[in-house]
Amino acid sequence: MLRVGYPAVLLPEMLADFPAEVEMIPISEKMEGEVEIDVWIPDPYSTRASRAWPHLRGVKLVLSMMAGTEWIPPLVGPHVTICNARGAHNVSTAEWTLAAILASLKYFPLYFDIQRSAKWTRRFEASAHYAAISGDSRPIYPPVLQEELTGKTVLIVGYGSIGKEIERMLAPFRVELLRVARTVRSEPRVHSITELDSLLPLAQVVILIVPSTLETRHLINASRLGFMRQGALLVNAARGPVVDTDALVAALQSGRIRAAVDVTDPEPLPAEHPLWSCPNLLITPHIGGSTPQFAPRSLAIAADEVRRYMCGEPLHNVVQAAI
Ligand SMILES: NC(=O)c1ccc[n+]([C@@H]2O[C@H](COP(=O)([O-])OP(=O)(O)OC[C@H]3O[C@@H](n4cnc5c(N)ncnc54)[C@H](OP(=O)(O)O)[C@@H]3O)[C@@H](O)[C@H]2O)c1
């Protein structure tokens, strides 16, 4: 009988999609001794999963509940096949991206601060904020108190599962869309990553949604931040190392660009880190994928992979084939 290890913290009713012939084994991060399993669904939190791994024996297949799996190959080595849960985060992460863009362009962080101070008249601080970040210091009347997304040029860097969902959600805003990936495509047009430098100056919003790999490390560095327009918004929904943090801090402190990030480098971001106090920045602590719908969706994908594995069918979301 195939033995599938799953995080013991999951509610048992979440496992209803797995084939009845499978033995489901709860794996706790606090376990002692060893347990023999064939398939491992690691805890989505890498620190917890890493505590369980030394106790596991016989693992041939790892089914991650997450889209990003960069920490799993160094943990389990090359002799194990790894699949991700491609698609499980599409809605949550795309919605976060839209929310982060709108919150930034509608100055919600400023207005939340005003709400906490209970001072209605502070709303005119928004006009000074607009003048500073846009570089437009004309005395505009009536004053600018927020901006619009509609009609802006949006560059999506990474046109995979989540990138496409972001595009679908952006459709009502009638934005001018530019797309970048590794592979050039037409219908819709997807540019090569080698064209990134020439595309960055065209965009008012730049969305990062690529995996964290050696190639994407510091994809956005000081020189590329320099190619962004005055006041452009950088949205990092991908992984912290995709952006050079020191360069981002410098660009924000100079008032050239603004940013909204769900992910940082390092994570967790230490209390004393300069990023926390940068101007024109919205930070959420890596929450982009975590909704009530995420675990059931991820586990349904894992259950389907288990069924395929048992039938000898090709697996759907292989990110590392065992050697
Ligand atoms: N904030 C969060 O909580 C959260 C939640 C979910 C996911 N994520 C992150 O989002 C990433 C993307 O997820 P996904 O499901 O959309 O992945 P995906 O379907 O595999 O798509 C990845 C996209 O990135 C492109 N890409 C890969 N390497 C690249 C490179 N070196 N240069 C340019 N483009 C490159 C791919 O290009 P091709 O199309 O040409 O292959 C593809 O378009 C995940 O790996 C994860 O790190 C974050």
The ligand as an SDF file (V2000), in Angstrom:
LIG
                    3D

 48 52  0  0  0  0  0  0  0  0999 V2000
    3.7330   35.8950   -2.6780 N   0  0  0  0  0  0  0  0  0  0  0  0
    3.3550   34.6450   -2.5330 C   0  0  0  0  0  0  0  0  0  0  0  0
    2.8900   34.2270   -1.4970 O   0  0  0  0  0  0  0  0  0  0  0  0
    3.4750   33.7400   -3.7100 C   0  0  0  0  0  0  0  0  0  0  0  0
    2.4340   32.8100   -3.9400 C   0  0  0  0  0  0  0  0  0  0  0  0
    2.5470   31.9610   -5.0430 C   0  0  0  0  0  0  0  0  0  0  0  0
    3.6670   32.0200   -5.8590 C   0  0  0  0  0  0  0  0  0  0  0  0
    4.6630   32.9200   -5.5980 N   0  0  0  0  0  0  0  0  0  0  0  0
    5.8500   32.9680   -6.4710 C   0  0  0  0  0  0  0  0  0  0  0  0
    5.4360   33.1540   -7.8130 O   0  0  0  0  0  0  0  0  0  0  0  0
    6.2420   32.3330   -8.6550 C   0  0  0  0  0  0  0  0  0  0  0  0
    5.5430   32.1130   -9.9900 C   0  0  0  0  0  0  0  0  0  0  0  0
    4.4590   31.2260   -9.7960 O   0  0  0  0  0  0  0  0  0  0  0  0
    3.6780   30.6070  -11.0680 P   0  0  0  0  0  0  0  0  0  0  0  0
    2.7700   29.5720  -10.5180 O   0  0  0  0  0  0  0  0  0  0  0  0
    3.1220   31.6940  -11.9360 O   0  0  0  0  0  0  0  0  0  0  0  0
    4.9040   29.9060  -11.8400 O   0  0  0  0  0  0  0  0  0  0  0  0
    4.9550   29.4070  -13.3610 P   0  0  0  0  0  0  0  0  0  0  0  0
    3.6110   29.0540  -13.8600 O   0  0  0  0  0  0  0  0  0  0  0  0
    6.0380   28.3810  -13.3990 O   0  0  0  0  0  0  0  0  0  0  0  0
    5.4200   30.7100  -14.1900 O   0  0  0  0  0  0  0  0  0  0  0  0
    6.6830   31.2820  -14.0110 C   0  0  0  0  0  0  0  0  0  0  0  0
    6.9060   32.3540  -15.0600 C   0  0  0  0  0  0  0  0  0  0  0  0
    8.1720   32.9420  -14.8120 O   0  0  0  0  0  0  0  0  0  0  0  0
    8.9360   32.9180  -16.0250 C   0  0  0  0  0  0  0  0  0  0  0  0
   10.3580   32.7930  -15.7430 N   0  0  0  0  0  0  0  0  0  0  0  0
   11.0090   31.7700  -15.1390 C   0  0  0  0  0  0  0  0  0  0  0  0
   12.3360   32.0240  -15.0960 N   0  0  0  0  0  0  0  0  0  0  0  0
   12.5160   33.2240  -15.7000 C   0  0  0  0  0  0  0  0  0  0  0  0
   13.6360   34.0110  -15.9980 C   0  0  0  0  0  0  0  0  0  0  0  0
   14.8850   33.6290  -15.6490 N   0  0  0  0  0  0  0  0  0  0  0  0
   13.4540   35.1830  -16.6320 N   0  0  0  0  0  0  0  0  0  0  0  0
   12.1950   35.5670  -16.9930 C   0  0  0  0  0  0  0  0  0  0  0  0
   11.0790   34.8660  -16.7660 N   0  0  0  0  0  0  0  0  0  0  0  0
   11.2480   33.7080  -16.1140 C   0  0  0  0  0  0  0  0  0  0  0  0
    8.4310   31.7050  -16.7930 C   0  0  0  0  0  0  0  0  0  0  0  0
    8.7790   31.8910  -18.1610 O   0  0  0  0  0  0  0  0  0  0  0  0
    8.3110   30.8300  -19.3130 P   0  0  0  0  0  0  0  0  0  0  0  0
    6.7950   31.0180  -19.4090 O   0  0  0  0  0  0  0  0  0  0  0  0
    9.0060   31.2780  -20.5240 O   0  0  0  0  0  0  0  0  0  0  0  0
    8.6910   29.4860  -18.7960 O   0  0  0  0  0  0  0  0  0  0  0  0
    6.9390   31.7910  -16.4930 C   0  0  0  0  0  0  0  0  0  0  0  0
    6.3200   32.7010  -17.3800 O   0  0  0  0  0  0  0  0  0  0  0  0
    6.4710   31.0770   -7.8100 C   0  0  0  0  0  0  0  0  0  0  0  0
    7.6160   30.3730   -8.2290 O   0  0  0  0  0  0  0  0  0  0  0  0
    6.6150   31.6450   -6.4100 C   0  0  0  0  0  0  0  0  0  0  0  0
    7.9790   31.8990   -6.1190 O   0  0  0  0  0  0  0  0  0  0  0  0
    4.5700   33.7890   -4.5510 C   0  0  0  0  0  0  0  0  0  0  0  0
  1  2  1  0
  2  3  2  0
  2  4  1  0
  4  5  1  0
  4 48  2  0
  5  6  2  0
  6  7  1  0
  7  8  2  0
  8  9  1  0
  8 48  1  0
  9 10  1  0
  9 46  1  0
 10 11  1  0
 11 12  1  0
 11 44  1  0
 12 13  1  0
 13 14  1  0
 14 15  2  0
 14 16  1  0
 14 17  1  0
 17 18  1  0
 18 19  2  0
 18 20  1  0
 18 21  1  0
 21 22  1  0
 22 23  1  0
 23 24  1  0
 23 42  1  0
 24 25  1  0
 25 26  1  0
 25 36  1  0
 26 27  1  0
 26 35  1  0
 27 28  2  0
 28 29  1  0
 29 30  1  0
 29 35  2  0
 30 31  1  0
 30 32  2  0
 32 33  1  0
 33 34  2  0
 34 35  1  0
 36 37  1  0
 36 42  1  0
 37 38  1  0
 38 39  2  0
 38 40  1  0
 38 41  1  0
 42 43  1  0
 44 45  1  0
 44 46  1  0
 46 47  1  0
M  CHG  2   8   1  16  -1
M  END
$$$$
